[in-house]
């Protein structure tokens, strides 16, 4: 696959061993978003969104007074 900044590329389906594969503008591979324009802005936005979602999901747990500080710190580190 060739990733380039040029916008005038003609997109064609790729055929390997008799199977046809669709060319896409972006996809997620190993948790990172890869796109045809090689722009990282969307990747940063997705990571911030995932971090915020994780924090607010566990906010009630982290504010629990029954857990000691060491346990809360361990939970926080495992989230990140």
N, C-alpha and C positions, 0 to 999 in steps of 0.2 A: 504494500500500500504506500502510496506517495502522498504526503501531506504538504500542501503548498498554500501560499497566500494568494495566489492568482484566483480571480473570481470567474474567469471566462473558460473554465475547464468543462469539456463535454463529458457528462456522466454516462457511463455505460455499465450494464450488468457484467459481472465477472463470471467466467465459466471455468471451473476446475474439475477435472475428472468426470465430465458429463453433468455436473451439478451447477446450477446457476445461482449466483449470489447477488443480492441487491446492493447498490452503492448508496450509502446514507451520508447525511451531513454531520451527524454526531451520534456517539454511542458511549456507553459506560463500560470500561474495561478495568478490572481489579479495583473498583471503587473510584477511579478517576475518569472524568469526562474527556473524551477525545473528540475533537471536531475538525472539520475540513479547513477552517480558517485559522487554526492554530491560536485561538484567542482563549485566554485563561480566565477572563472576567466571569463567565458563567460558572466555571468550576469553583471559583472562590465564593460566589453567591450560594452555590449548593452546599458547600462545606460549612459556611456560617449558618445556614438554615438547619442543617443536620445537628450542629452543636447546640443551637438554641432550642430545637425540638427536644433533644435529649435532656438538656438542663431543666426545661419547664415540665417535662414529663416526670422527673424525679425530684422536683422542688419540694413537694410535700414530704417525701422521705428524708430529704436533707434538713428540713426544719423540725423534724421529730425530736422532741426533748428526751425520749427514752433511749436514744442512741448516744454513745459518747463521741467525743471529737475524733478519736482514732478511727472508729468505725465509719464515721461520716467522711473522713479523709480518704479512707480506702475505697469507699463507694465512689467518691468524686474522681479518684485516679482511674478506677476501672471504667467509668463512663467516658473519660477523655481518651 
